[in-house]
């Protein structure tokens, strides 16, 4: 075995142990440890991706070198390695872009605890990406939940405590349903390793036995992960959690945490149940309907908001709906569109949160639209970055969001029974996206005197005054352009990765 094949396991362990280490360090040292760990793991993920690209096939890493079913396994392919690398890049930029806000909003004695949570969160995301064991996935789902809850609550005020409580209640409900699904599946198949479960599920499906228990298990796991990723109508916790937590927390939660659960669901569809069995079930029809409703309702709620951060949060509900609509199409093209949208939305939503923070910095720290009038002139880089993110969300060519919507439209055309509903939902959602995002762009580029507003003495913010945030914004803009202009090799990578997945 080549040494590079050990790196996924080392990545999980490194981030896992960085958490307890951060708890005994000062906030400043814990911050540098966190950034170093994310960077090292990102480099290791790139090496793993290069290795899998060169070998052209996935591999299984047995922890302790004990074979199944006694040992635990990590399975690495193109999709896993590319997603791990992407998650590290986005998390690093989120932490970089929100460094100023963390120093202001997190009490000094609790700074190191913040980095404990971030390290544990990274560890759980990597485990969800790599693990080949269903119960191990459940354990890290819970670690992910606790870490995310800590990231919300670290900013001590009434709204974040309420938001964290809501998040915990809904997440525990989702985790409970997910665990029940695992129990049913274990009872029927007698296995916890994903590949072994799939072998048994294939045999049971061919023989026609245990059809109802398999359907119930698939339904429970799908609904459990849908709750945790804020699919409509399980989204009530999301606006406060994203809208009132500190900047890094909001960016990480919106761009990565929900995507970790969705990626696990993709693994369940392909590696646990088998996509043919999933396609023949009625579960994907439920996901399709709720995905489309979420696309519309999330956008309508965003239009009604007058708080820029809550508007971006409601937008996430609509974008999660896109992903589940793609799954609901029941085609490989739909899944590829959803996987690409995981990446596209993660890069764009983090960009929007960081850019919105730059605009509020130039508006007396107010998140109200009224005070954001002309903010694009007071913080030029943040204004450009928010415009890029908005155009991407609307689906303007050149940016990542355009490729996502194009892939969804193509996948919809391939699905004869769901084509009309898909295309109509995409059209309505795109119009609604344009309403609230372009309304905000117009607002930040409308001079106060033209809007008939009394001029306020807001301070101008230059890129040099906030170097870390400026670097993060520029990198996010470039990432969005890379996904938009260089999408073909990325889509091909995902297609090959999905073939390896099965």
C-alpha positions in Angstrom: 0.0 0.0 0.0 1.3 3.4 -1.0 1.7 5.9 1.9 -0.7 8.4 0.2 -3.5 5.9 0.8 -3.2 6.4 4.5 -3.8 10.2 4.2 -7.7 10.1 4.4 -7.5 8.3 7.8 -4.7 10.6 9.0 -6.8 13.6 7.9 -9.7 12.5 10.1 -7.5 11.7 13.1 -5.5 15.0 12.7 -8.5 17.2 12.8 -10.1 15.1 15.6 -7.0 15.5 17.9 -6.6 19.1 17.0 -9.9 19.7 18.9 -8.7 18.7 22.4 -5.3 20.3 21.7 -7.0 23.6 21.0 -8.8 23.4 24.3 -5.6 23.8 26.3 -4.2 26.6 24.1 -4.8 30.3 24.0 -7.3 31.6 21.4 -4.5 33.0 19.2 -2.5 29.8 19.2 -5.7 27.7 18.7 -6.5 29.9 15.7 -3.1 29.2 14.0 -3.4 25.5 14.8 -6.8 25.4 13.2 -5.6 27.2 10.0 -2.5 25.0 9.8 -4.6 21.8 10.2 -7.1 22.9 7.5 -4.2 23.7 5.2 -2.4 20.4 5.8 -5.5 18.4 5.3 -6.3 20.3 2.1 -2.8 19.4 0.8 -3.3 15.8 1.8 -6.7 15.7 0.1 -5.1 17.1 -3.1 -2.5 14.3 -2.9 -5.2 11.7 -2.5 -7.1 13.1 -5.4 -4.0 13.0 -7.6 -3.4 9.4 -6.6 -6.9 8.3 -7.4 -6.8 10.2 -10.7 -3.6 8.4 -11.6 -4.7 4.9 -10.6 -8.2 5.3 -12.1 -9.9 3.3 -9.5 -11.1 3.6 -5.9 -9.5 1.9 -2.9 -10.5 0.6 0.5 -8.4 1.4 3.6 -9.0 -1.1 6.5 -8.4 0.5 9.9 -6.2 -1.8 12.0 -5.9 -4.0 8.9 -8.9 -6.1 10.0 -11.1 -7.2 7.1 -14.9 -6.8 7.0 -17.1 -7.4 8.8 -14.9 -7.0 11.9 -12.9 -4.0 10.8 -14.0 -0.5 9.9 -13.3 0.8 6.5 -12.6 4.0 4.6 -13.4 4.0 0.9 -11.8 6.6 -1.3 -12.7 7.5 -4.9 -12.7 10.6 -7.1 -15.8 12.1 -5.6 -14.7 11.6 -2.0 -11.2 13.1 -2.6 -12.5 16.1 -4.6 -15.2 16.9 -2.1 -12.7 16.7 0.8 -10.3 19.1 -1.0 -13.2 21.5 -1.8 -14.5 21.4 1.8 -11.0 22.3 3.1 -10.7 25.2 0.7 -14.1 26.7 1.6 -13.6 26.2 5.3 -10.2 27.9 5.2 -11.6 30.9 3.3 -14.6 31.1 5.7 -12.3 31.1 8.7 -10.1 33.7 7.0 -12.9 35.9 6.0 -14.6 35.9 9.4 -11.5 36.4 11.6 -12.3 40.1 12.4 -15.8 39.2 13.5 -14.7 36.3 15.7 -12.3 38.6 17.6 -15.2 41.0 18.2 -18.1 38.7 18.9 -16.5 35.7 20.7 -15.4 36.3 24.3 -11.7 36.0 24.7 -11.9 33.1 27.3 -14.1 31.1 24.8 -12.0 31.7 21.6 -10.1 28.4 21.9 -13.5 26.6 22.4 -14.6 28.0 19.1 -11.6 26.3 17.4 -12.3 23.1 19.2 -15.7 23.0 17.5 -14.4 23.9 14.1 -11.7 21.1 14.3 -14.3 18.6 15.4 -16.7 19.8 12.6 -14.0 19.3 10.0 -13.2 15.8 11.3 -16.9 14.9 11.2 -17.3 16.2 7.6 -14.2 14.2 6.5 -15.6 11.1 8.2 -19.0 11.5 6.5 -17.1 11.8 3.1 -14.8 8.8 3.6 -16.4 6.3 5.8 -17.7 3.0 4.4 -19.5 2.1 7.7 -23.1 3.2 8.3 -22.9 3.3 12.1 -19.6 5.2 12.0 -21.4 7.7 9.8 -24.1 8.0 12.4 -21.5 8.7 15.2 -20.0 11.5 13.2 -23.4 12.9 12.2 -23.9 13.5 16.0 -20.4 15.0 16.4 -21.2 17.3 13.5 -24.5 18.3 15.1 -22.9 19.1 18.5 -20.1 21.0 16.9 -22.5 23.1 14.7 -24.6 23.8 17.7 -21.5 25.1 19.6 -20.6 27.3 16.6 -24.1 28.9 16.8 -24.1 29.4 20.6 -20.6 30.7 20.9 -21.9 34.2 20.2 -23.7 34.7 23.5 -27.0 36.5 23.0 -30.7 35.6 23.2 -31.2 35.0 19.5 -28.3 32.6 19.1 -29.3 30.6 22.1 -32.8 30.3 20.8 -31.5 29.4 17.4 -29.1 26.7 18.8 -32.0 25.2 20.8 -34.2 25.0 17.7 -31.3 23.6 15.7 -30.6 20.9 18.4 -34.2 19.9 18.6 -34.7 19.5 14.8 -31.2 17.8 14.5 -32.0 15.3 17.2 -35.3 14.5 15.5 -33.4 13.9 12.2 -30.7 11.9 13.9 -33.3 9.7 15.6 -35.0 8.9 12.4 -31.7 8.3 10.7 -30.7 5.8 13.5 -34.0 4.1 13.2 -33.4 3.6 9.5 -30.0 2.1 10.2 -31.5 -0.3 12.8 -34.1 -1.5 10.4 -31.5 -2.0 7.7 -29.1 -3.8 10.1 -32.0 -6.1 11.2 -32.8 -7.0 7.6 -29.2 -7.4 6.2 -27.1 -8.2 9.3 -24.3 -5.7 8.2 -23.2 -2.2 8.9 -20.5 -1.9 6.2 -22.0 -0.1 3.2 -20.7 -2.5 0.5 -21.9 -5.6 2.4 -25.3 -4.0 3.0 -25.7 -3.3 -0.7 -25.0 -7.0 -1.6 -27.7 -8.1 0.7 -30.2 -5.4 -0.4 -29.6 -6.5 -4.1 -30.4 -10.1 -3.2 -33.5 -9.1 -1.2 -34.7 -6.8 -4.0 -34.3 -9.6 -6.6 -36.1 -12.1 -4.5 -38.9 -9.6 -3.6 -38.5 -10.2 0.2 -38.5 -7.6 2.9 -39.7 -5.0 0.5 -41.6 -3.0 3.1 -38.8 -2.9 5.7 -36.3 -1.8 3.0 -38.7 1.0 1.9 -39.3 2.1 5.5 -35.5 2.1 6.2 -34.8 4.2 3.1 -37.6 6.6 3.9 -36.4 7.1 7.5 -32.8 7.7 6.6 -33.8 10.1 3.7 -36.2 12.1 5.9 -33.7 12.2 8.8 -31.0 13.7 6.6 -33.5 16.0 4.9 -34.4 17.4 8.3 -30.8 17.9 9.2 -30.0 19.7 5.9 -33.1 22.0 6.2 -35.2 20.7 3.3 -38.7 22.4 3.3 -40.8 22.0 5.5 -38.1 21.2 8.1 -36.3 24.6 7.8 -37.7 26.7 10.7 -34.4 26.6 12.6 -32.3 27.8 9.7 -32.9 31.6 9.4 -32.0 32.4 13.0 -29.0 30.0 13.0 -27.5 31.5 9.9 -28.7 35.1 10.5 -27.5 35.7 14.1 -24.4 33.5 14.5 -20.9 34.9 14.0 -19.8 35.3 10.4 -17.5 32.2 10.1 -20.2 30.1 11.7 -22.9 31.3 9.3 -20.6 30.8 6.3 -19.5 27.3 7.4 -23.0 26.1 8.4 -24.6 27.3 5.2 -21.9 26.1 2.8 -20.6 22.9 4.4 -22.6 21.4 7.2 -25.8 20.8 5.3 -23.7 19.5 2.4 -22.1 16.9 4.5 -25.5 15.4 5.3 -26.5 15.6 1.6 -23.3 13.9 0.5 -24.0 11.1 3.0 -27.4 10.7 1.5 -25.8 10.3 -2.0 -23.6 7.5 -0.5 -26.7 5.8 0.9 -28.5 6.0 -2.5 -25.5 4.5 -4.4 -23.4 2.5 -2.0 -25.9 1.2 0.6 -29.3 0.8 -1.1 -28.4 0.9 -4.8 -29.7 3.6 -7.1 -31.9 1.2 -9.1 -33.7 0.3 -5.9 -34.0 3.9 -4.8 -35.3 4.9 -8.3 -38.0 2.3 -8.1 -39.1 3.5 -4.6 -41.6 6.3 -4.0 -39.2 8.1 -1.7 -37.5 10.1 -4.5 -41.0 11.4 -5.5 -41.5 12.8 -2.0 -38.0 14.4 -2.2 -38.8 15.8 -5.6 -42.1 17.5 -4.5 -40.6 18.9 -1.3 -37.5 20.1 -3.2 -39.7 22.1 -5.7 -41.9 23.5 -2.9 -38.7 24.5 -1.0 -37.3 26.3 -4.1 -40.4 28.5 -4.3 -41.2 29.0 -0.6 -37.6 29.7 0.3 -37.4 32.4 -2.4 -40.7 34.0 -1.3 -39.6 34.2 2.3 -36.3 35.8 1.1 -38.2 38.5 -0.8 -40.1 39.4 2.4 -36.9 39.9 4.4 -35.4 43.3 5.3 -32.4 41.8 7.0 -29.6 41.0 4.5 -28.2 38.0 6.5 -31.7 36.4 7.0 -32.4 37.0 3.3 -29.3 35.0 2.4 -30.3 32.3 4.9 -33.8 31.9 3.4 -32.1 31.7 0.0 -30.3 28.6 1.3 -33.7 26.9 1.8 -34.4 27.5 -1.9 -31.0 26.2 -2.9 -31.3 23.0 -0.8 -34.6 22.5 -2.6 -32.7 22.5 -5.9 -30.4 19.7 -4.7 -33.3 17.5 -3.6 -35.2 18.2 -6.8 -32.2 16.8 -8.7 -32.3 13.6 -6.5 -36.0 13.3 -7.1 -35.6 13.2 -10.9 -34.2 9.7 -10.3 -31.6 9.9 -13.1 -27.8 10.0 -13.1 -27.9 13.4 -14.7 -30.1 14.7 -11.9 -27.7 13.4 -9.3 -24.7 14.9 -11.1 -26.5 18.3 -11.2 -27.2 18.0 -7.5 -23.6 17.1 -6.7 -22.4 20.1 -8.8 -24.8 22.3 -7.0 -23.4 21.2 -3.7 -20.1 22.7 -4.8 -21.6 25.7 -6.5 -23.9 26.7 -3.6 -21.1 26.2 -1.0 -18.8 28.5 -2.9 -21.4 31.1 -3.6 -23.2 31.2 -0.3 -20.0 31.6 1.7 -19.1 34.4 -0.7 -22.4 36.1 0.0 -22.1 35.9 3.8 -18.6 37.3 3.8 -19.5 40.0 1.3 -22.6 41.0 3.3 -20.4 41.3 6.3 -18.2 43.8 4.4 -21.3 45.8 3.4 -22.5 45.9 7.0 -19.1 47.0 8.2 -19.5 50.1 6.0 -23.1 50.7 7.3 -22.6 51.0 11.0 -22.8 47.2 11.5 -26.4 47.4 10.5 -27.9 44.5 8.5 -31.1 46.4 7.6 -31.6 47.1 3.9 -32.4 50.8 4.7 -28.9 51.3 6.1 -27.2 49.4 3.3 -28.2 52.1 0.8 -25.0 53.0 -1.1 -22.9 50.5 0.8 -21.4 49.2 -2.5 -19.6 52.6 -2.8 -18.4 52.6 0.8 -16.9 49.1 0.5 -16.1 48.6 -3.1 -14.7 45.1 -2.9 -17.6 43.8 -0.8 -20.0 45.4 -3.3 -18.4 43.7 -6.3 -18.2 40.3 -4.4 -21.9 40.5 -3.4 -22.8 41.3 -7.0 -20.9 38.3 -8.2 -22.5 36.0 -5.7 -26.0 37.4 -6.5 -25.5 36.9 -10.3 -24.3 33.4 -9.6 -27.4 32.6 -7.5 -29.7 34.1 -10.3 -27.9 31.9 -12.9 -26.0 34.5 -14.9 -23.5 33.0 -17.4 -19.8 32.8 -16.4 -20.7 32.0 -12.8 -21.2 28.7 -11.0 -24.9 29.1 -10.5 -25.5 29.2 -14.2 -23.9 25.8 -14.7 -26.0 24.3 -11.9 -29.3 25.6 -13.4 -28.2 24.4 -16.9 -27.5 20.9 -15.6 -30.8 20.8 -13.7 -32.6 21.9 -16.9 -30.8 19.2 -19.0 -31.6 16.6 -16.4 -35.2 17.6 -16.3 -35.5 17.3 -20.1 -34.2 13.7 -19.8 -37.0 12.8 -17.3 -40.2 12.7 -19.4 -42.6 12.4 -16.5 -41.1 15.2 -14.5 -39.8 17.5 -17.2 -42.6 20.1 -17.2 -42.7 20.5 -13.5 -38.9 20.8 -13.3 -38.6 23.4 -16.0 -41.5 25.5 -14.6 -40.0 25.3 -11.1 -36.6 26.4 -12.4 -38.1 29.3 -14.3 -40.2 30.5 -11.3 -37.4 30.1 -8.9 -34.9 32.0 -11.2 -37.3 34.9 -11.4 -37.8 35.0 -7.6 -34.0 34.8 -7.2 -33.6 37.8 -9.4 -36.2 39.7 -7.4 -34.5 39.6 -4.1 -30.9 39.4 -5.1 -31.1 42.2 -7.8 -33.2 44.3 -5.4 -30.3 44.1 -2.9 -27.6 44.9 -5.5 -29.6 47.9 -6.7 -30.0 49.0 -3.1 -26.2 48.8 -2.3 -25.5 50.8 -5.5 -28.1 53.5 -5.0 -26.6 56.7 -3.6 -28.4 57.9 -0.5 -29.4 61.2 -2.1 -31.1 59.4 -5.0 -33.0 57.2 -2.6 -34.2 60.3 -0.7 -32.4 59.2 2.5 -30.7 61.6 4.8 -26.9 61.1 4.4 -25.4 59.2 7.3 -21.8 59.4 8.5 -20.9 55.8 7.7 -17.2 55.1 7.4 -15.7 53.9 4.1 -13.9 50.6 4.3 -11.0 49.8 2.0 -9.5 46.4 1.1 -6.3 47.4 3.0 -8.2 47.9 6.2 -9.5 44.3 6.2 -6.8 42.3 4.4 -8.0 38.8 5.6 -11.5 39.4 4.5 -10.4 41.0 1.2 -8.2 37.9 0.4 -11.1 35.6 1.2 -13.5 37.6 -1.0 -11.1 37.7 -4.0 -10.5 33.9 -3.6 -14.2 33.2 -3.5 -14.8 35.3 -6.6 -12.1 33.4 -8.4 -13.5 30.0 -7.2 -16.9 31.0 -8.5 -15.4 31.9 -11.9 -13.4 28.7 -12.1 -16.6 26.7 -11.4 -18.5 28.7 -14.0 -15.9 28.9 -16.8 -14.1 25.7 -16.2 -17.0 23.5 -15.3 -16.5 20.8 -18.0 -13.6 18.9 -16.4 -15.2 19.3 -12.9 -18.5 17.7 -14.2 -16.5 14.9 -15.9 -14.7 14.4 -12.6 -18.0 14.1 -10.8 -19.4 11.7 -13.5 -16.4 9.4 -13.1 -16.5 9.7 -9.3 -20.2 8.7 -9.3 -19.3 5.6 -11.4 -16.7 4.7 -8.8 -19.2 5.4 -6.1 -21.3 2.4 -7.1 
